[in-house]
Amino acid sequence: MTALPAEYPPGDGPAAKVSVSLRAGNIRAIRARVGARGFSAYVDAAVERQIERDLLEEALVANEDQVGVIPQEFRDEAAALFREVKSSPELQGDHGWHEHEAG
């Protein structure tokens, strides 16, 4: 792989070609959603979301180090809210959560 300049934050900078290996089922699912022309943009957006999740997890750990662990009742409440949103009729369609069209 070619070294990239470090001055670009996640989600910024010019596009660069890299080689990655993906499971066949994931490749099929991406192509079914966006076709061959949108494949790179879809994967790039997914990587950016994962980086955001990683940064949020790091912030959560840093916060817990400073003020203590989030009480279980708040964790349960957040999990219940996520399940409620995930099961909303708008996301179900004919095939459920995993088949929701990417925006």
Buried (B, 14 or more C-beta within 10 A) or exposed (E): EEEEEEEEEEEEEEEEEEEEEEEEEEEEBBEEBBEEEBBBEBBEBEEEEEEEEEEEEEEEEEEEEEEEEEEEEEEEEEEEEEEEEEEEEEBEEEEEEEEBEEE
